[in-house]
Amino acid sequence: MKPVNSEAGPLNRLNESVDSAWTRIQGKVNLQGGVKRMLVLLVVAFVIFAALKPSVFLSGTNLRNIALNSPEIGVIAIAMMLAMLTGGIDLSLVAMANLAAITMSTIYTAVAAGNPALAEQTFPLIVLAGIAVGVAGGFVNGLLISVVGITPILATLGTMQVFNGIAVAWTGGKTLNGTPAVLSAIGASTLGGIPTLFFVFVLLAIAIGVVINRTPLGLRIQLQGANPTAARYSGIASRKTLMSTYVITGLLSGFAGVFFIARNPTASADYGASYVLLVIVIAVLGGTNPNGGFATVLGVVLATLTLQIVSSGFTALRLSSYQYAIAQGLILVAAMAFEHVRWRRRRRLTKPAVQPS
């Protein structure tokens, strides 16, 4: 007969309690794969550049610049993530943001020419007009995609050209000067040493996270991207869902336009020309499934910060923008390869074993 170990009982109970506590911690800190990956990349990038050039990279000015540059790119990346969550894409985001910035600058300049005080007093209305332009652009995209039935990449490619053309014709290809003083003051202000615009960006990210994860619209958007056919048979109105999605992406573009002229009191048709590909990279790096159905706002925020850290680190090391572009591509390829290997391993482990006959 097997002897009974008197210490096994308490030890087993201790192990079970530790396992249970660890499981509860994991449940509370439930980070998706993309978020974990970006968190690791962010820390690694920060440590590497801090070690290579601490005098420049760790300076207060450089860290503030990272936080100041992130909002305008981050909010467009979140808009791109939202479009990709439905299985689509929006190439017109930057063009809509520029059009919103040009609208605000033009209205302010026109009003200020007759009454400068009135131009400053109507600052909220000017900002709302810019955001409304973004919403209108998103509505046009939604109409073309959900009602007319044009593929998202072609519809937004076409509207990108249209919005860019309007912006160039409007400005004559010149850079417009003129921004409400309050908006410039907000763009230059800090809270606890962190730019105010960064806090606005975080609030917008939280709001979109709540919409995606806590509202019926967010659930419909995810189901639409995961399986459009199943979503239709489940009673989800695809047209309404897509229209709502692209209107929200337009809204976020309007906010990006506000960030543009808050940082720099100018507006032009070609501002942020490199942002279109950059925000696609950020969205995918942040864990967004390019085929739709899955995305995390936190992952996109971390990816935005990571690429800003890499960009700032390259500047500190006096490396060129071309080398930064190569680094962007390498990071994206490495992240996608890692995700693919992990997916294949998970699939192999979950594949049912063949039963012997």
N, C-alpha and C positions, 0 to 999 in steps of 0.2 A: 504493500500500500504506500502511496506517495506521501511523504511527510508534509505537514502543513507549515508553511513559513509564516510565523507570527507577525513579521514586519511587512509582508507583502500587502496586507490590507491598507494600512495607512499610506504606504508608498504609492499604491495604485490610486487611492483617493486623491493624493497630492498631484499625481500626474494628470488625473482627469480634471482636477480643478484648474491646473495651469493651462491644459488644452482648451478648456471651456473659456477661460479668460482671454486667451490669445484669439480664439474664434470670435469672441465678442468685440475685441479691439479691431480685428480685420473687418468685421461687419460694419463698425462705426466709421472706420477709415477705408471705405470701399473705393479705391482708386482703380480706374480702368487701365488697361495695358498702355494705351497711348499717353495717358497722363503720367504714369510711372516712368515711361521712357523719356518723356520730355522733361520731367523733373530731374532725372539723372543727367540728361544732356545739358540742361541749364546749369546744374552745379559743376559738371565737368568743364564746360566752356568758361564759366566764371573763374574757377580755380586756375585753369591753364593760363588765361590772359593776365590774371592777377599775379601769377608767378613770373610770367615773362616780362611784363612791363608794369610793375606795381606803382611806380611814381606817376604814371599817366592814367592807367586804367582805374586805379582806386581813388583818384582825385574826386572831390565833391562835384566839380563841374562835369566830369565825364559821366558819373553815375546819374546826375540830374538830366543830362542830355539823353541817356538811355531811357529814362522814365518819360521824358518830354517827347521823344520821337515815337514811342510805342503806341500812343492812343490812336493817331490817325491811321496807321497801318493796321493796328489791332482791330479797330471797329470795322474796317473794310474786310479783314480776314474773317471776322465773325459773320458778316453778311454773306461772304462766299461760302462759308461752312453751312449756313442755313439753306442756300440754294443747292449745295451738293447733298445735303441731307435728304432732299426730295428726289435725288438721282439726277439733278440738273446742274447748271453752272450759270454764273452771271458775269459776263465779260465787260459789262457796261458800268460796273460799280464806280470806277475811278472817274469815268466821263461824267456820270451823274453828280459825283462829289464836286468836280470842277465847275459844273454848270451851277450848282447850288452856291458855291463860293463867289462865282462871277455875278450871280443874281444879287447876293447880299452887298457886294462891293459897289455894284452899279446903283442900287437903290440908295445906299448910304451917300454916295458921291452926289447923286442928283438932288437929294433932299438937303444935304449940307451946303450945296452951292447957293441955295436960297435962304436957308435958315440953319446954321450949324447946331444951334441948341436943340432945335426940333429933331435933327438927325440923331443926336445922342439920346434924346428922350424916347424916340421910337425904336430904340435898339432891340427890345423883345420882338416887335413886329417884323423887323428886318430879319432876325434870326428865324422866326417862324416862316417867313417867305422863302428863305433858303431851304429849310427842311421840307416845305411843301413842294418845292421843285423836285427834290429827291423822291418824295412819295409819288408825284405825278409820273416821273420816269419809271419807277417800279410798277406803277399801274399799267403803263404801256407795255412793259415786259410781260406782266401777268396776263394782259389781254392777248398778246401774240402767242404766248405759250399755252395758256389754259383754254382759250376760246377758239383761236384760229388753228392751234395745234402744231405750231412750228417748233422744231426741236430747240431746246433751250440754248445750245451753243450757237446755233445759226441766228436765232431771234436776237440774242443779246450781242452777237457780233455785229448784226445790222444796226441795232439801236446805239451801240457804242460809236459806230461811224456817224450816225445821225447826230447824237449829242455832241460829239467832238466837232462836227461840221458847224452846228449851231454856235458852239462856244467860239470857234475861230472867226465865224462871220460876225458875231456879236462884238468881239474885242478887236477885230481887225488883226489878229495875231499878236497883239501887244499885251503887256502885263498891266493890269489895272491896279491902281493904288487907292486905298481908302477903306478903313475899317472903323466901326464904332470904338471909341476909346475904352469903353467898358469891356468890350470883347478882347481887345489887346491886353488890357490890364489882367483879365482872367487868364489869358494865355501865358502871361509872364509871372503870375503869382505862384506861390508855393504854400503848402500847409505842412508844417513840421519838416521843411526842407524838401518835400516831395511836390512836384508840379501839380497844380489843381486839376489840370486836364487829365492827369493819370487817374485821379479819383473819379472823375466823370466817366472815364473809360471803364473803370471797374464796376461802377453802378450800372452802366449799359450792359456789360457782360453778365452781371447778376440777373438783370431783368430778362435778357434773352435766355439765360439758363433756366429761369423760372418758367418762362413761356414753353420751352421745349420739354421740360421734365415734370411740370406741375399743372399743365392746362390741357383741355381736350384738343385744342388746336395743335399743341406740340405732339400729342400722341398721333393725331391724324397725319402730321407732317412726317413723322418717323415711319408710320405704316405705309404711307404713300411711297416713300423711298425704298422701304424694304421689299415690298411686293405690290406694285400698282394694281395687278389683277385681283389679288386677294382683298386689297383695300376697297376696290369697287364692289366686290361681292359682299363685303362687310357693311355696305351702306355708306361708305365715306364718299362725300362729294369731291371728286378729284379737282374739278374746275375751281371750286371755292377754296380748296386747300392750297392749290398752286397760286391762285390769285393772291391770297392772304400772304403766302410766303414771299412772293416777289414785291408786294407792297412794303413788307417789313424790310426787305433788303434795300429797297429804295429809301425808306426812312433812315436806315443806318448810313446810307451814302450821304443823305442830307446832313446828318451829324458829322460825318467825316469832313464835309465841306466847311462846317462851322469850325472844326479843329484846324483845317487848313489856314483859314484867315485869322484865327485866334493866335496861332503860332507866328504867322508872318502876315503883315497887313497888306498883302497883295493877292491877286487872283489871276490865273492864266489858264489857257486851254490845254497846255502841255505839262502842267504840274503833275508830278507823280507818275510819269510815263512808264516807269519800271515796276510800278506797284501791282499791275495786273497779274504778272507771273509770280511775283513775290507772295501775294496773298493766297494763290493756289498752293504754293509750296508750304506756306504756314498752315493752311487748313488740313492738308494731307499729313504733314508732320504731327499735327495736333491730334491725330487719330481719326480724322473724318474718312469714312469709307467713300471713295470716289464713285461707287455704284449706288450710293444712297443707303438710308436706313439706320446709320449710326454715326454719331459725332458727339464730341464733348466740348463745351465752351471753355472749361478749365484747361483742357489740352491745347486749344487754340491760343489762349492767353499765354500759357507757358512757352509755346512755340514762338509767339511774337517776341517775347522777352529774350528767348534764346538767340534768335537771329539778330536781334538788336545788340546783344552782348557780343556776338561774333563780329558783327559789322564794326562796333566800337573798338573791339580788340584789334581788328585788322587796321583800323585807322591809327590806333596807338602804336602799332608796329610799323606804320608807314607802308602798308601793303596796298596794292591798287584795287580798284573796284572790280577789275576783271578776276583777280585772285579771289575776291569775296564771292563773286558769282560762281566760280569753280567750287568754292567751299560749300555754298548753298546746295549745289547739285550733289556733291559728295554726301552731305548730311542727309539729303532726301533719299538718295539711293541706298545708303547704309540703313536708314530707318525702315525703308520699304523691304529690303532684303531680310532684316531682322524679323520684321512682322510676318513675312512670308514663311521663313523657316519655322517660326513659332507656330504658325497656323498649320503647317504640314505635320509638325510633331504632335500637336494636339489632335489632329485628325487621325494620325496613326494610332495614338493611344486610345482614342474613343471608338476605333473601328472594331466591330464585334468579331471575336475569334471564331474560326471555322470549326464547327463541331465534327468530330470524327464519326464516320458512318459505321 
